[in-house]
Each structure stands twice: as C-alpha cells, then as structure tokens.
Amino acid sequence: MGNEPDKLLSTAEVATRKGVTRQRVLELITEGRLPAFKVGRAYVIRADDAASLELGKPGRPPKATTAKRGGKK
C-alpha cells in the first residue's frame, strides 16, 4: 500500500488488507473514520487513507472488576 498514492481501492480490497469484513469498512465510512467517495453505487477509498486507518484489537473489551461478588452483608 505504500508506493501508490493515487490508487483507489474497493471496500472489499480494504477489508481484505485490514482483516475485517466489508460491512465493517462501510461502517467506518459511515462513522467518518475512513474517508471515501462514491463512484456510481460503490465506495472507493484512497490507498493512503486505507493504510493510515488505525483499528483496535478485535473483540469485546475486558470487563472492569470493581467489587467482589457473592458476599453476604
């Protein structure tokens, strides 16, 4: 993804490169986290924008443990 500043990618190509689903790429576009523009019915993303996209670790964040459970008062 580095030497192609003007290359345009489809949502499927970005999903494959980032290891997420195509639907997640569409959500990122809707949220405004991934710049894209429409060509016909499809979105296209600049390769530089896709390369700079930071994604967190997959899955649910761990629960915060604040108090012990099950004790009687």
C-alpha positions in Angstrom: 0.0 0.0 0.0 3.0 2.3 0.3 4.1 3.5 -3.2 0.7 4.0 -4.7 -0.6 7.4 -3.6 -3.3 7.8 -6.2 -4.5 4.2 -6.2 -8.2 3.6 -5.4 -9.4 0.6 -3.6 -12.9 -1.0 -3.3 -14.4 -1.7 0.1 -13.7 -5.4 -0.4 -10.0 -4.7 -1.1 -9.7 -2.6 2.1 -11.5 -5.3 4.1 -9.0 -7.9 2.9 -6.0 -5.7 3.6 -7.2 -4.8 7.1 -8.6 -8.2 8.1 -12.1 -7.0 8.6 -15.4 -7.6 6.9 -16.7 -5.4 4.0 -19.6 -4.4 6.2 -17.1 -3.1 8.9 -15.4 -1.0 6.2 -18.8 0.5 5.3 -19.5 1.3 9.0 -16.1 3.0 9.2 -17.0 5.1 6.2 -20.4 6.0 7.7 -18.8 6.9 11.1 -16.4 9.2 9.2 -13.3 7.3 10.3 -12.4 6.3 6.8 -12.6 8.9 4.0 -14.3 7.6 0.9 -16.3 8.8 -2.1 -19.0 7.2 -4.2 -18.5 6.2 -7.8 -21.9 5.0 -9.0 -23.2 2.7 -6.3 -19.9 1.7 -4.9 -17.5 3.5 -2.5 -13.8 3.9 -3.3 -11.0 4.6 -0.8 -7.6 6.1 -1.5 -4.8 3.6 -0.7 -3.1 6.1 1.6 -6.3 6.6 3.6 -6.7 2.8 4.0 -3.0 2.5 5.0 -3.4 5.2 7.7 -6.5 3.7 9.2 -5.9 2.5 12.8 -8.0 -0.3 14.1 -8.2 -1.5 17.7 -7.9 -5.1 18.8 -10.9 -7.2 17.7 -13.5 -8.4 20.2 -15.1 -7.0 23.3 -13.0 -5.0 25.8 -12.4 -6.7 29.1 -14.8 -6.1 32.0 -13.7 -3.7 34.7 -13.8 -5.5 38.1 -14.8 -3.1 40.8 -16.3 -5.2 43.5 -16.3 -8.8 44.7 -19.5 -10.8 44.0 -21.4 -13.2 46.1 -20.5 -12.0 49.6 -23.2 -11.6 52.3 -23.5 -8.5 54.4 
